[in-house]
Amino acid sequence: MSFLPPEDFYNVEEMTPAECLKLARSYQNASIALKKVWLKRDPASRAPFRFTAVHSIELFLTTYLLVKGEPWSSVRSMGHSLDRRHERAADLGLKMNSQTKLGLDAISGSREYLRSRYSARETSVVQLNKLEAILKQVSETVSHVLEKV
């Protein structure tokens, strides 16, 4: 008896840009809902918000890359790096303000993706309100661009 999933269980290459966008919006909605359950003086209670916000940003940028024709193999080679995704998206025409770019660099540089998953301490380099603003700007910018496609 094997506890491993079948080989095709994690075949992300089959995900369409529309499905990726739906997933990005679902994680964004989850982050908004999770913000409502923060507890004062309990950094661990904010970790689920941080994780879902960062993951949503990653999925919005991935959606943009897929719509612009970037192959899944290239997207997957970026790991969870938001700055690499944003850099490639910018090369393909995505325009973000400089504060969002700096925020994406800070999130990637501080390994926020891992910190939010494995640390019960408030170790985020990016303040929560800034993370929320970055998510909002990325989602609005990508969604606006996709409406024109």
CYANA upper distance limits for C-alpha pairs under 8 A (distance plus 0.5 A):
  5 PRO  CA      9 PHE  CA      6.47
 11 ASN  CA     15 MET  CA      8.43
 12 VAL  CA     72 TRP  CA      8.43
 13 GLU  CA     72 TRP  CA      6.25
 13 GLU  CA     73 SER  CA      8.49
 15 MET  CA     19 GLU  CA      6.53
 15 MET  CA     20 CYS  CA      7.00
 16 THR  CA     20 CYS  CA      6.73
 16 THR  CA     66 LEU  CA      8.45
 17 PRO  CA     21 LEU  CA      6.59
 17 PRO  CA     63 THR  CA      5.70
 17 PRO  CA     64 TYR  CA      8.27
 17 PRO  CA     66 LEU  CA      6.31
 17 PRO  CA     67 VAL  CA      6.56
 18 ALA  CA     22 LYS  CA      6.73
 18 ALA  CA     63 THR  CA      8.12
 19 GLU  CA     23 LEU  CA      6.70
 20 CYS  CA     24 ALA  CA      6.63
 20 CYS  CA     59 LEU  CA      6.89
 20 CYS  CA     60 PHE  CA      8.08
 20 CYS  CA     62 THR  CA      7.99
 20 CYS  CA     63 THR  CA      6.18
 21 LEU  CA     25 ARG  CA      6.72
 21 LEU  CA     59 LEU  CA      7.44
 21 LEU  CA     60 PHE  CA      6.74
 21 LEU  CA     63 THR  CA      6.25
 22 LYS  CA     26 SER  CA      6.68
 23 LEU  CA     27 TYR  CA      6.77
 23 LEU  CA     56 SER  CA      8.29
 23 LEU  CA     59 LEU  CA      7.75
 24 ALA  CA     28 GLN  CA      6.67
 24 ALA  CA     55 HIS  CA      8.16
 24 ALA  CA     56 SER  CA      5.19
 24 ALA  CA     57 ILE  CA      7.71
 24 ALA  CA     58 GLU  CA      8.41
 24 ALA  CA     59 LEU  CA      5.47
 24 ALA  CA     60 PHE  CA      6.08
 25 ARG  CA     29 ASN  CA      6.60
 25 ARG  CA     56 SER  CA      7.46
 26 SER  CA     30 ALA  CA      6.66
 26 SER  CA     56 SER  CA      8.41
 27 TYR  CA     31 SER  CA      6.66
 27 TYR  CA     52 THR  CA      6.02
 27 TYR  CA     53 ALA  CA      7.37
 27 TYR  CA     55 HIS  CA      7.52
 27 TYR  CA     56 SER  CA      5.65
 28 GLN  CA     32 ILE  CA      6.90
 28 GLN  CA     52 THR  CA      7.27
 28 GLN  CA     53 ALA  CA      6.54
 28 GLN  CA     56 SER  CA      5.97
 28 GLN  CA    135 LEU  CA      8.22
 29 ASN  CA     33 ALA  CA      6.80
 30 ALA  CA     34 LEU  CA      6.53
 30 ALA  CA     49 PHE  CA      8.22
 30 ALA  CA     52 THR  CA      7.22
 31 SER  CA     35 LYS  CA      6.68
 31 SER  CA     48 PRO  CA      7.92
 31 SER  CA     49 PHE  CA      5.26
 31 SER  CA     50 ARG  CA      7.92
 31 SER  CA     52 THR  CA      5.77
 31 SER  CA     53 ALA  CA      6.00
 32 ILE  CA     36 LYS  CA      7.70
 32 ILE  CA     49 PHE  CA      7.95
 33 ALA  CA     37 VAL  CA      8.12
 34 LEU  CA     38 TRP  CA      7.74
 34 LEU  CA     46 ARG  CA      8.32
 34 LEU  CA     48 PRO  CA      7.24
 34 LEU  CA     49 PHE  CA      5.84
 35 LYS  CA     46 ARG  CA      7.68
 35 LYS  CA     49 PHE  CA      6.38
 37 VAL  CA     45 SER  CA      7.68
 38 TRP  CA     42 ASP  CA      8.08
 38 TRP  CA     45 SER  CA      5.75
 38 TRP  CA     46 ARG  CA      6.09
 39 LEU  CA     43 PRO  CA      8.22
 39 LEU  CA     45 SER  CA      6.49
 39 LEU  CA     46 ARG  CA      8.20
 42 ASP  CA     46 ARG  CA      7.98
 43 PRO  CA     47 ALA  CA      7.33
 43 PRO  CA    120 ALA  CA      6.71
 43 PRO  CA    121 ARG  CA      5.92
 43 PRO  CA    122 GLU  CA      5.43
 44 ALA  CA     48 PRO  CA      8.44
 44 ALA  CA    119 SER  CA      7.91
 44 ALA  CA    120 ALA  CA      4.80
 44 ALA  CA    121 ARG  CA      6.57
 44 ALA  CA    122 GLU  CA      7.72
 46 ARG  CA     50 ARG  CA      6.88
 47 ALA  CA     51 PHE  CA      6.56
 47 ALA  CA    116 SER  CA      5.47
 47 ALA  CA    117 ARG  CA      7.42
 47 ALA  CA    119 SER  CA      8.24
 47 ALA  CA    120 ALA  CA      7.60
 48 PRO  CA     52 THR  CA      6.61
 48 PRO  CA    116 SER  CA      7.49
 48 PRO  CA    117 ARG  CA      8.18
 49 PHE  CA     53 ALA  CA      6.46
 50 ARG  CA     54 VAL  CA      6.65
 50 ARG  CA    112 GLU  CA      8.48
 50 ARG  CA    116 SER  CA      6.30
 50 ARG  CA    128 LEU  CA      7.94
 50 ARG  CA    131 LEU  CA      8.15
 51 PHE  CA     55 HIS  CA      6.59
 51 PHE  CA    112 GLU  CA      8.44
 51 PHE  CA    113 TYR  CA      6.80
 51 PHE  CA    116 SER  CA      5.63
 51 PHE  CA    117 ARG  CA      6.85
 52 THR  CA     56 SER  CA      6.43
 53 ALA  CA     57 ILE  CA      6.79
 53 ALA  CA    131 LEU  CA      7.78
 53 ALA  CA    132 GLU  CA      7.61
 53 ALA  CA    135 LEU  CA      6.93
 54 VAL  CA     58 GLU  CA      6.79
 54 VAL  CA    112 GLU  CA      8.13
 54 VAL  CA    113 TYR  CA      6.93
 54 VAL  CA    131 LEU  CA      8.41
 54 VAL  CA    135 LEU  CA      8.10
 55 HIS  CA     59 LEU  CA      6.75
 55 HIS  CA    113 TYR  CA      8.06
 56 SER  CA     60 PHE  CA      6.69
 56 SER  CA    135 LEU  CA      7.87
 57 ILE  CA     61 LEU  CA      6.78
 57 ILE  CA     82 LEU  CA      8.22
 57 ILE  CA    135 LEU  CA      6.21
 57 ILE  CA    138 VAL  CA      7.10
 57 ILE  CA    139 SER  CA      7.69
 58 GLU  CA     62 THR  CA      6.59
 58 GLU  CA     80 HIS  CA      7.57
 58 GLU  CA     81 SER  CA      8.45
 58 GLU  CA     82 LEU  CA      6.59
 58 GLU  CA     85 ARG  CA      8.17
 59 LEU  CA     63 THR  CA      6.51
 60 PHE  CA     64 TYR  CA      6.93
 60 PHE  CA    138 VAL  CA      7.52
 60 PHE  CA    139 SER  CA      6.70
 60 PHE  CA    142 VAL  CA      7.10
 61 LEU  CA     65 LEU  CA      6.82
 61 LEU  CA     82 LEU  CA      8.36
 61 LEU  CA     85 ARG  CA      6.75
 61 LEU  CA     86 HIS  CA      7.11
 61 LEU  CA     89 ALA  CA      7.55
 61 LEU  CA    138 VAL  CA      8.16
 61 LEU  CA    142 VAL  CA      7.85
 62 THR  CA     66 LEU  CA      6.67
 62 THR  CA     75 VAL  CA      7.45
 62 THR  CA     85 ARG  CA      7.59
 63 THR  CA     67 VAL  CA      6.67
 64 TYR  CA     68 LYS  CA      6.75
 64 TYR  CA     89 ALA  CA      7.38
 64 TYR  CA    142 VAL  CA      6.89
 64 TYR  CA    146 LEU  CA      8.12
 65 LEU  CA     69 GLY  CA      6.96
 65 LEU  CA     70 GLU  CA      5.76
 65 LEU  CA     75 VAL  CA      8.06
 65 LEU  CA     85 ARG  CA      8.36
 65 LEU  CA     88 ARG  CA      8.17
 65 LEU  CA     89 ALA  CA      6.46
 65 LEU  CA     92 LEU  CA      8.34
 66 LEU  CA     70 GLU  CA      5.55
 66 LEU  CA     71 PRO  CA      7.25
 66 LEU  CA     72 TRP  CA      7.87
 67 VAL  CA    146 LEU  CA      8.47
 68 LYS  CA     92 LEU  CA      7.48
 70 GLU  CA     74 SER  CA      7.21
 70 GLU  CA     75 VAL  CA      7.51
 71 PRO  CA     75 VAL  CA      7.04
 72 TRP  CA     76 ARG  CA      6.47
 73 SER  CA     77 SER  CA      6.69
 74 SER  CA     78 MET  CA      7.36
 75 VAL  CA     79 GLY  CA      8.08
 75 VAL  CA     85 ARG  CA      8.02
 78 MET  CA     84 ARG  CA      6.81
 78 MET  CA     85 ARG  CA      7.28
 80 HIS  CA    113 TYR  CA      7.87
 81 SER  CA     85 ARG  CA      6.87
 81 SER  CA    108 SER  CA      6.15
 82 LEU  CA     86 HIS  CA      6.44
 82 LEU  CA    104 LEU  CA      6.46
 82 LEU  CA    105 ASP  CA      7.69
 82 LEU  CA    107 ILE  CA      7.91
 82 LEU  CA    108 SER  CA      6.21
 83 ASP  CA     87 GLU  CA      6.39
 83 ASP  CA    101 LYS  CA      8.25
 83 ASP  CA    104 LEU  CA      6.15
 83 ASP  CA    105 ASP  CA      5.74
 83 ASP  CA    108 SER  CA      6.60
 84 ARG  CA     88 ARG  CA      6.73
 85 ARG  CA     89 ALA  CA      6.55
 86 HIS  CA     90 ALA  CA      6.45
 86 HIS  CA    101 LYS  CA      8.28
 86 HIS  CA    104 LEU  CA      8.27
 87 GLU  CA     91 ASP  CA      6.79
 88 ARG  CA     92 LEU  CA      6.88
 89 ALA  CA     93 GLY  CA      6.87
 89 ALA  CA     94 LEU  CA      5.87
 90 ALA  CA     94 LEU  CA      4.98
 90 ALA  CA     95 LYS  CA      6.61
 94 LEU  CA    142 VAL  CA      8.24
 95 LYS  CA    141 THR  CA      8.32
 96 MET  CA    100 THR  CA      6.85
 96 MET  CA    101 LYS  CA      7.15
 96 MET  CA    137 GLN  CA      8.42
 96 MET  CA    138 VAL  CA      8.08
 96 MET  CA    141 THR  CA      7.89
 97 ASN  CA    101 LYS  CA      6.98
 98 SER  CA    102 LEU  CA      6.67
 99 GLN  CA    103 GLY  CA      6.58
100 THR  CA    104 LEU  CA      6.60
100 THR  CA    134 ILE  CA      6.15
100 THR  CA    137 GLN  CA      7.93
100 THR  CA    138 VAL  CA      8.39
101 LYS  CA    105 ASP  CA      6.73
102 LEU  CA    106 ALA  CA      6.67
103 GLY  CA    107 ILE  CA      6.62
103 GLY  CA    126 VAL  CA      7.64
103 GLY  CA    130 LYS  CA      8.22
103 GLY  CA    131 LEU  CA      8.11
103 GLY  CA    134 ILE  CA      7.37
104 LEU  CA    108 SER  CA      6.69
104 LEU  CA    134 ILE  CA      8.18
105 ASP  CA    109 GLY  CA      6.31
106 ALA  CA    110 SER  CA      6.40
106 ALA  CA    125 VAL  CA      7.48
106 ALA  CA    126 VAL  CA      7.27
107 ILE  CA    111 ARG  CA      6.69
107 ILE  CA    112 GLU  CA      5.78
107 ILE  CA    113 TYR  CA      8.13
107 ILE  CA    125 VAL  CA      7.76
107 ILE  CA    126 VAL  CA      7.08
108 SER  CA    112 GLU  CA      6.90
108 SER  CA    113 TYR  CA      8.11
110 SER  CA    124 SER  CA      8.03
110 SER  CA    125 VAL  CA      6.95
111 ARG  CA    115 ARG  CA      6.80
112 GLU  CA    116 SER  CA      6.34
112 GLU  CA    124 SER  CA      6.91
112 GLU  CA    125 VAL  CA      8.24
113 TYR  CA    117 ARG  CA      7.12
114 LEU  CA    118 TYR  CA      6.57
114 LEU  CA    119 SER  CA      8.45
115 ARG  CA    119 SER  CA      5.74
115 ARG  CA    123 THR  CA      7.41
115 ARG  CA    124 SER  CA      7.70
116 SER  CA    120 ALA  CA      8.42
116 SER  CA    124 SER  CA      8.29
119 SER  CA    123 THR  CA      7.95
126 VAL  CA    130 LYS  CA      6.91
126 VAL  CA    131 LEU  CA      6.73
127 GLN  CA    131 LEU  CA      6.72
128 LEU  CA    132 GLU  CA      6.68
129 ASN  CA    133 ALA  CA      6.70
130 LYS  CA    134 ILE  CA      6.55
131 LEU  CA    135 LEU  CA      6.71
132 GLU  CA    136 LYS  CA      6.72
133 ALA  CA    137 GLN  CA      6.65
134 ILE  CA    138 VAL  CA      6.57
135 LEU  CA    139 SER  CA      6.48
136 LYS  CA    140 GLU  CA      6.53
137 GLN  CA    141 THR  CA      6.42
138 VAL  CA    142 VAL  CA      6.50
139 SER  CA    143 SER  CA      6.36
140 GLU  CA    144 HIS  CA      6.42
141 THR  CA    145 VAL  CA      6.78
142 VAL  CA    146 LEU  CA      6.64
143 SER  CA    147 GLU  CA      6.73
144 HIS  CA    148 LYS  CA      7.52
145 VAL  CA    149 VAL  CA      7.49
